[in-house]
Amino acid sequence: MSKKIGLILTALSLVLTGCVSAPQGLEPKQFDALNLNNIQPQDYDCRCVKVRLGGKVISATALKNQTKVEVLNQTVAYFSAKPMIDSHSNGRFIAYLNGFVDPENLKDQYITIAGVLSGKEQGKIDQADYSYPVVQAHQYRLWKLVQEYYYDPDDMDDYGPFYPYGWGAPRFMWAEPRLRYNLY
């Protein structure tokens, strides 16, 4: 009996592990830098450093054979490769996507980009000069931002089903749902 339970738990854990893996081509072990903070000054000259960066698309411009994307960098989750929408930005970067991608489809979307660091590009943020790291993208993944309502577990069982005394309604019947955002 205990062997069956052990086998079932092992199979279940393997199935659930597959749910958290990064999309193909964005697995973390093949990259030298997973964050802007990990990039060293000498990496810009090399043009050989593989990076996986992500965040929110600020602007996109269609060029002749590629699309230029300006991204507000955010921390990317190690295993799922999703940008963490509640993390603080530590800069911006520019990515060049091969081929034509409609800029309107990219605007205000979340993206994870895999590519090679290919130098710096000078630009402006409002009136301030800014030096953008540039990534030549080999692969990218757009994420859909989804709004979800949920009940906090504390709302369901703080006082039990008979709060305050007697046969009252459970607390979750009048609890306010909370809102959270997830990327899929």
Summary of the structure (lengths in Angstrom):
residues: 184
radius of gyration: 22.3
end to end distance: 38.3
largest distance: 73.1
contacts: 479
relative contact order: 0.15
helix: 21%
strand: 41%
